[in-house]
Amino acid sequence: MDYQESDFDLTNYLNDKKELINSELDKIFRNFVSSSHIVKAMEYSLMAGGKRIRPILCLAATKAVGGNLESALPAACAIEMIHTYSLIHDDLPAMDDDELRRGKPTCHVAFDESTAILAGDALLTLAFQILSSSVKIKESEALIWLNVIQVISIAAGYKGMIDGQMKDIISEGKSLSLDDLENLHALKTGVLIEASIVSGAILGNGSQEQIKQLRIYAKNLGLAFQVTDDILNVEGNPAVMGKAVGTDKNRKKSTYPLIMGLNESKKFATNIINNALKAIELFDKKADPHRAVARYILKRKK
């Protein structure tokens, strides 16, 4: 059955789940973290805003397979901490040297470079503290959580996001093939989106077939997200996006618009989203958030 976009109110769904995640993150900082200079820097970046797409996708995957939303909240929050840590480090002078993130000065600008490095490190390690200790795990659930920790740690590690960032750095000023570019972004952006969705499905006790199809969906969604990100870097509105545009061209980065052209990049993104939607055809209306998010990727302005 094909569920049309009009069947689901994505705006209300995103706002509701974003509020839930922000509330849980605030609770974590009140209950787990003592106030200090480094904590202020961590909280500054983590609570600066953001769409919370990755943790929302985690929660949505849990519901899609028939699981309990509350069971996935610790994983969702940990994923957002990992994502924020990566943004702090990406923005550093040694990396992308950006001064604006989520409409606010980047962490190293608001504080200083050494504090920003440590704030990123601290968010990464806090994420795994939350994953391993934020809930009283029943003995029967221990292996499930261990599986989730493994999925997320691989995505965040040297075979995942870090490898993607390294490839991104060494490829500046070089002309990449489409295959090389896709591999770079599958690691830099796609792996954490995939880990978010797969973790949610695992915590919702999804079947192997459900997890397999959600993984296919996630791979396509992650790629489409990066293609549209490249497009927005060309024609986006900085005031809407909360960050500068044109930076890819200035850094001589290989991007989809540069290699394929702007119009072909938009067609490519549409095809990828169609592949993502096809992958979750076996799911009923509980997967409508995933369908709506996929369509949103094509229309997003930030």
N, C-alpha and C positions, 0 to 999 in steps of 0.2 A: 504494500500500500504506500502511495506517495503522499506524505503530509506536507501541505502547502505552508509557505511562510506565514500566511495570515492566521493559521491555526494556533500560533504560539506568540506570546508577548515577550520578546527577548529583552526589551528595555527593562521591564519590571523584574524579570528573572535575574538579569545581571545586577541590578541595583539591590535586590533582596539578598542575593548570595554575596555580593561585595560587602554589604553591611554585616552579614553574618561572619565573614572572614575577618573583616577589620575588628569586629568585636572580640573575636577569639584571639587575634594577634595582640590586641590591647590587654586582654586578660593574661596572656602569656607573659608579657612584660611586667605586669603588676605582680604576678605570682612567682615567676622564675628568676627575674633579673633585678639585681640591686642597682640603685642609681649611681652612675659614675660618668665621667667624661666620655668614655668609649661607648657606654650605653646610650648616651644622648645622640651620638653620631649614628649608631645602629638604628635607633628609633627614628631619627630624622629622615633617613633614606627609606626605611621600611614603611613608614606611615605618611610618606610624601604624596601619596595618591596612587595612581596606576590603575589599570583595568582589572587586575586580579584574574586574568583569563586562565592562567595555568591552574591555580587552585579551584577555580570554578569548574574547569573541565574535569578535574579530579572528582569533585563532588557529583557532577553530572554523570560521570561514568559509574559511580557507585549506585546511583538511582536507576540508571539504564539497565543494569543487570539485576535489579530488584533488591538492592542492599539498603542498609540504614545510613542515612546521610551523616549522622553524628559520628559513626565509626570512622569516617574518612577525614574528619576535620583536622586531627593532628598532622596527617600527611599533607593535606592541602596547605596548612600554615607553614610547614617545613619547606615545601616546594616554593612558596612565595619568598621565604627567607633566602633560599639558594638563588632564586632568580634575582633578588635585590642585590645579593653579594656580587653576582656576576656583573650587574649594571655598575655598581660602585667601582669595580676593578676595570671594566671596559672604559669608563670615563676618565681614568687616571691619565696624567700627562704622558706616561710611558706607553699608553695604549692609544685610545682615540682622542685624548685631550679635549674632552667636551666640558663646557661650562654650564650647561643647562640640562636638567633631567626632570621629567614630570612637572615642567613649568617652574621649577625652583633651581637655585644654584646647586651644582653637583656637590657631592659630599666633600671632595678635596678642596672645593672653593669655599664652601660654608664653614669648614673646619680647617684642615690642612692635609697634605698628602700622606703623611705617616699615619694620621688618625684614620683617614679613609681606607688605607690598606688594612689596618687592624680591624676596622669596623666590618669590612668585607669578610675577613678571616673569622671574626667572631660570629657573624650571622651564619656562616657555613657550618661552623661547629655547633652552634645553638640548634640549628635545624636537626642535626642528628641526636642531640640531647632530647629534643622534643619527640622525635620518632621513637626513641628507645625508652623514654621514661615518662611521657606526658599522660599515659593512661595505665591503669592497672590491667596488665595483660593476663587474661586467663591462660592456663597452660595449653589449652586446645588452640589458642590463637597465636601462640608464640612463633610458630613456623610461618604463619601468614605475614606477621610483621617483619620477620627476618627476610622474607622474600621481598617485601616492599622496600626495606632498607637497602637490599642488594640492587634492586632495580634503580632506585634513586641515586645510589652512590656511583654506580656505573655511568649513569647519565651525566652526573656532575663531575666526573673524574677525567683522567688523562686519556681515556678512550672515548670520551664524550665531549662535553662543552669545552673543556680545556684544550683538547686537540683541535676543535673547531676554531677556537680563538687563535691558537698558534698558527693554523693554516691561514687564517684571515690576515694575520700580521705579516707572514712571510710572502703572501701573495700580493701585497700592495705594490702597485707599479707594474705588475705582471698581467699578461693576458691569459685568462683561464678559459678552458673549454667549458661547455655547459655541464658536462659530467663532473668535472672537477669542482665547479661552482656549486652544483647540487650536493655533492659529497661534503663540501665545506659547511654549507648551511644545514644539512641534515645533522651535523654534529653540533654546530654552534647554537642553532635555534631549535631544530626539530627534536633532538633527543630529550630535552626536558619536557616539551609538550607531550611527547610519547610516554615518558615516564609518569607524567601526571595522570594521563588517561588510564594507562595500564595499572598503576597503583590503585586508582579508584575502583577499577574493575575487580582487582584481586581482593580488596577489602570488602567489596560487595558480594564476595563469593561467586563471581561470574564463572561460567563454564569455559572450557578451553576454546570452544568455537567462538563464544562471545568475546573473549579476550583477544583472540586472533583477529577478528574483524575490526574490533576497536583499535588494535595496533595498526592495521592497514589504514583506517580512517585517520589516525593520529599522524602517521608518516606523511600522508597527503596534506593534512591540515597544516602541519609544521612547515612544509615546503611552500604552500600557498601563502602562509603568513609572511615568510621571508620575501617572496616575490612581490607581494603588495607593499612590504616595508621598503623595498628598493624603489618601487613606483612612487611611494609617498616621499622618498628622499629627493625625488626629481620634481614632483608637482604638488607636494603637500603644503599646508599652511602652518608656518612655525607657531603662530599664536594658538592654533587649535591643537597641534601635536605636542606642544610643550618642550620642543627641542628644535635645534637648527636643521635646515634642509640644505641640500647641495653639498653635504660633507663627503659623500662617496666620490663625487667627481673631483673634489679638491684633493682627496687622498689617493686619487688614481686607482680606485678599487674596481675590480671586475664585478659588475652587477647584471641583473637580467635585462634592464632597459638598455644598458650599454652594449650587451652582446646581441640581444634579440630585437631591440627597438621597443619603444613605449607601448605601441598598440599590440604588438605580438606578445609582449609580456602580460598584458591584460587578458588576452585570449588564453595564454598558457595558464594563468591563474584560474580562470574559469574552468578549464579542462581538469585541473587538479582538484578543484572543489567538487566537480561532478564525480570524480573517482572516489573522493571521500564520502560523499553521500551514498554512492552505490554500495560501499563497503558496509554500511549500517542498515541496509534494507531489511535485514532479518529482525531488527528490533521494532517494538511497537512504539506507541506515543511517548513512552518514558524516555526515549532517546531524542525527542524533539529539541531539547536544549542543544544537543550536538548538531542537529540539522540547522538550527537557527544560527548558531555560532559560525558554522561553515559559510553560510550565506552572508553573514555579517562581515567576514574577512574580506570579501570582495568589495564591500561598500564602505569600509571603515575609513575614517579621515585622520585617525591618530593611532 
